[in-house]
Amino acid sequence: MAQNAESIAKNLMGMSSVIKLHLAAEDQALYPALAKSPSANVAKIGKQFQDEMGCIAKVYIAFAAEWLTAAKIASKPDEFKNSANLVFKALHERIQKEETVLYPAAEAV
């Protein structure tokens, strides 16, 4: 992993930009729209997802800040791998939950 640290750090920065843009879109458009839904259930789902995403976002932002440089990744490859596995597993589970619960609820309105 140490030999790929530069590439990993560069990809992490790029991915962080995409994630931050996605989070902003959700906060500025999706969640406010769901909150205004005539369906109390849809509004509740939107609020639940917004609250959960706040926690996930904080964890991701802390992870990205901690592993911002190739030198840090190269110096502690096992720690990086463990942290990355936890964070990306949480993101993957979140995406799956959005696809199966949140987006269908939003489309039903």
ChimeraX commands (.cxc) that place a marker at each C-alpha (Angstrom):
marker #1 position 0.00,0.00,0.00 radius 0.5
marker #1 position 2.85,2.40,0.78 radius 0.5
marker #1 position 3.90,2.37,-2.87 radius 0.5
marker #1 position 0.39,3.49,-3.85 radius 0.5
marker #1 position 0.00,6.11,-1.13 radius 0.5
marker #1 position 0.27,9.06,-3.51 radius 0.5
marker #1 position -2.46,7.71,-5.76 radius 0.5
marker #1 position -4.65,6.80,-2.79 radius 0.5
marker #1 position -4.34,10.29,-1.29 radius 0.5
marker #1 position -5.16,11.90,-4.65 radius 0.5
marker #1 position -8.21,9.69,-5.14 radius 0.5
marker #1 position -9.34,10.34,-1.58 radius 0.5
marker #1 position -9.24,14.10,-2.21 radius 0.5
marker #1 position -11.24,13.73,-5.40 radius 0.5
marker #1 position -13.78,11.47,-3.76 radius 0.5
marker #1 position -14.12,13.89,-0.85 radius 0.5
marker #1 position -15.08,16.65,-3.26 radius 0.5
marker #1 position -17.80,14.49,-4.80 radius 0.5
marker #1 position -19.11,13.41,-1.39 radius 0.5
marker #1 position -19.24,17.01,-0.12 radius 0.5
marker #1 position -21.16,18.07,-3.24 radius 0.5
marker #1 position -23.61,15.20,-2.77 radius 0.5
marker #1 position -24.12,16.08,0.90 radius 0.5
marker #1 position -24.76,19.73,0.03 radius 0.5
marker #1 position -27.35,18.73,-2.59 radius 0.5
marker #1 position -29.13,16.52,-0.08 radius 0.5
marker #1 position -29.11,19.23,2.60 radius 0.5
marker #1 position -30.24,22.02,0.29 radius 0.5
marker #1 position -32.76,20.20,-1.87 radius 0.5
marker #1 position -33.75,16.65,-0.93 radius 0.5
marker #1 position -34.26,16.90,2.82 radius 0.5
marker #1 position -36.16,20.22,2.71 radius 0.5
marker #1 position -38.45,18.78,0.01 radius 0.5
marker #1 position -39.11,15.66,2.06 radius 0.5
marker #1 position -39.79,17.76,5.17 radius 0.5
marker #1 position -42.57,19.55,3.25 radius 0.5
marker #1 position -44.15,16.29,2.12 radius 0.5
marker #1 position -47.87,15.88,2.80 radius 0.5
marker #1 position -47.01,12.36,3.93 radius 0.5
marker #1 position -45.95,12.31,7.58 radius 0.5
marker #1 position -44.14,9.01,6.95 radius 0.5
marker #1 position -42.06,10.49,4.11 radius 0.5
marker #1 position -41.21,13.53,6.20 radius 0.5
marker #1 position -40.19,11.23,9.06 radius 0.5
marker #1 position -37.99,9.12,6.79 radius 0.5
marker #1 position -36.34,12.27,5.42 radius 0.5
marker #1 position -35.60,13.57,8.92 radius 0.5
marker #1 position -34.22,10.20,10.03 radius 0.5
marker #1 position -31.93,10.01,7.01 radius 0.5
marker #1 position -30.79,13.60,7.48 radius 0.5
marker #1 position -29.90,12.96,11.12 radius 0.5
marker #1 position -28.08,9.73,10.29 radius 0.5
marker #1 position -26.17,11.36,7.44 radius 0.5
marker #1 position -24.93,14.10,9.75 radius 0.5
marker #1 position -23.17,11.46,11.84 radius 0.5
marker #1 position -21.80,9.60,8.83 radius 0.5
marker #1 position -20.60,12.85,7.26 radius 0.5
marker #1 position -18.70,13.83,10.40 radius 0.5
marker #1 position -16.98,10.46,10.50 radius 0.5
marker #1 position -16.06,10.65,6.81 radius 0.5
marker #1 position -14.76,14.22,7.06 radius 0.5
marker #1 position -12.61,13.28,10.05 radius 0.5
marker #1 position -11.30,10.23,8.18 radius 0.5
marker #1 position -10.45,12.27,5.07 radius 0.5
marker #1 position -8.74,14.97,7.14 radius 0.5
marker #1 position -6.69,12.40,9.03 radius 0.5
marker #1 position -5.49,10.64,5.88 radius 0.5
marker #1 position -5.06,13.71,3.68 radius 0.5
marker #1 position -1.42,13.12,2.77 radius 0.5
marker #1 position 0.38,10.30,1.05 radius 0.5
marker #1 position 3.07,10.44,3.75 radius 0.5
marker #1 position 0.52,9.69,6.46 radius 0.5
marker #1 position -0.97,6.80,4.49 radius 0.5
marker #1 position 2.49,5.39,3.73 radius 0.5
marker #1 position 3.60,5.68,7.35 radius 0.5
marker #1 position 0.60,3.82,8.79 radius 0.5
marker #1 position -0.81,1.59,6.05 radius 0.5
marker #1 position -2.54,-0.85,8.39 radius 0.5
marker #1 position -4.26,1.91,10.34 radius 0.5
marker #1 position -5.35,3.54,7.08 radius 0.5
marker #1 position -6.70,0.25,5.76 radius 0.5
marker #1 position -8.67,-0.41,8.95 radius 0.5
marker #1 position -10.10,3.11,9.04 radius 0.5
marker #1 position -10.92,3.04,5.34 radius 0.5
marker #1 position -12.70,-0.30,5.66 radius 0.5
marker #1 position -14.91,1.02,8.47 radius 0.5
marker #1 position -15.74,4.30,6.74 radius 0.5
marker #1 position -16.38,2.84,3.30 radius 0.5
marker #1 position -18.49,0.05,4.76 radius 0.5
marker #1 position -20.67,2.67,6.47 radius 0.5
marker #1 position -20.93,4.66,3.23 radius 0.5
marker #1 position -21.81,1.53,1.27 radius 0.5
marker #1 position -24.52,0.56,3.75 radius 0.5
marker #1 position -25.88,4.11,3.63 radius 0.5
marker #1 position -26.04,4.09,-0.17 radius 0.5
marker #1 position -27.88,0.76,-0.09 radius 0.5
marker #1 position -30.36,2.14,2.43 radius 0.5
marker #1 position -30.91,5.28,0.33 radius 0.5
marker #1 position -31.60,3.14,-2.73 radius 0.5
marker #1 position -34.07,0.85,-0.96 radius 0.5
marker #1 position -35.80,3.22,1.48 radius 0.5
marker #1 position -35.15,6.93,0.96 radius 0.5
marker #1 position -35.41,7.30,-2.82 radius 0.5
marker #1 position -38.52,5.13,-3.15 radius 0.5
marker #1 position -40.18,7.20,-0.41 radius 0.5
marker #1 position -39.20,10.42,-2.18 radius 0.5
marker #1 position -40.56,9.14,-5.50 radius 0.5
marker #1 position -43.86,8.19,-3.89 radius 0.5
marker #1 position -44.61,11.83,-3.09 radius 0.5
marker link #1:1,2 radius 0.2
marker link #1:2,3 radius 0.2
marker link #1:3,4 radius 0.2
marker link #1:4,5 radius 0.2
marker link #1:5,6 radius 0.2
marker link #1:6,7 radius 0.2
marker link #1:7,8 radius 0.2
marker link #1:8,9 radius 0.2
marker link #1:9,10 radius 0.2
marker link #1:10,11 radius 0.2
marker link #1:11,12 radius 0.2
marker link #1:12,13 radius 0.2
marker link #1:13,14 radius 0.2
marker link #1:14,15 radius 0.2
marker link #1:15,16 radius 0.2
marker link #1:16,17 radius 0.2
marker link #1:17,18 radius 0.2
marker link #1:18,19 radius 0.2
marker link #1:19,20 radius 0.2
marker link #1:20,21 radius 0.2
marker link #1:21,22 radius 0.2
marker link #1:22,23 radius 0.2
marker link #1:23,24 radius 0.2
marker link #1:24,25 radius 0.2
marker link #1:25,26 radius 0.2
marker link #1:26,27 radius 0.2
marker link #1:27,28 radius 0.2
marker link #1:28,29 radius 0.2
marker link #1:29,30 radius 0.2
marker link #1:30,31 radius 0.2
marker link #1:31,32 radius 0.2
marker link #1:32,33 radius 0.2
marker link #1:33,34 radius 0.2
marker link #1:34,35 radius 0.2
marker link #1:35,36 radius 0.2
marker link #1:36,37 radius 0.2
marker link #1:37,38 radius 0.2
marker link #1:38,39 radius 0.2
marker link #1:39,40 radius 0.2
marker link #1:40,41 radius 0.2
marker link #1:41,42 radius 0.2
marker link #1:42,43 radius 0.2
marker link #1:43,44 radius 0.2
marker link #1:44,45 radius 0.2
marker link #1:45,46 radius 0.2
marker link #1:46,47 radius 0.2
marker link #1:47,48 radius 0.2
marker link #1:48,49 radius 0.2
marker link #1:49,50 radius 0.2
marker link #1:50,51 radius 0.2
marker link #1:51,52 radius 0.2
marker link #1:52,53 radius 0.2
marker link #1:53,54 radius 0.2
marker link #1:54,55 radius 0.2
marker link #1:55,56 radius 0.2
marker link #1:56,57 radius 0.2
marker link #1:57,58 radius 0.2
marker link #1:58,59 radius 0.2
marker link #1:59,60 radius 0.2
marker link #1:60,61 radius 0.2
marker link #1:61,62 radius 0.2
marker link #1:62,63 radius 0.2
marker link #1:63,64 radius 0.2
marker link #1:64,65 radius 0.2
marker link #1:65,66 radius 0.2
marker link #1:66,67 radius 0.2
marker link #1:67,68 radius 0.2
marker link #1:68,69 radius 0.2
marker link #1:69,70 radius 0.2
marker link #1:70,71 radius 0.2
marker link #1:71,72 radius 0.2
marker link #1:72,73 radius 0.2
marker link #1:73,74 radius 0.2
marker link #1:74,75 radius 0.2
marker link #1:75,76 radius 0.2
marker link #1:76,77 radius 0.2
marker link #1:77,78 radius 0.2
marker link #1:78,79 radius 0.2
marker link #1:79,80 radius 0.2
marker link #1:80,81 radius 0.2
marker link #1:81,82 radius 0.2
marker link #1:82,83 radius 0.2
marker link #1:83,84 radius 0.2
marker link #1:84,85 radius 0.2
marker link #1:85,86 radius 0.2
marker link #1:86,87 radius 0.2
marker link #1:87,88 radius 0.2
marker link #1:88,89 radius 0.2
marker link #1:89,90 radius 0.2
marker link #1:90,91 radius 0.2
marker link #1:91,92 radius 0.2
marker link #1:92,93 radius 0.2
marker link #1:93,94 radius 0.2
marker link #1:94,95 radius 0.2
marker link #1:95,96 radius 0.2
marker link #1:96,97 radius 0.2
marker link #1:97,98 radius 0.2
marker link #1:98,99 radius 0.2
marker link #1:99,100 radius 0.2
marker link #1:100,101 radius 0.2
marker link #1:101,102 radius 0.2
marker link #1:102,103 radius 0.2
marker link #1:103,104 radius 0.2
marker link #1:104,105 radius 0.2
marker link #1:105,106 radius 0.2
marker link #1:106,107 radius 0.2
marker link #1:107,108 radius 0.2
marker link #1:108,109 radius 0.2
view
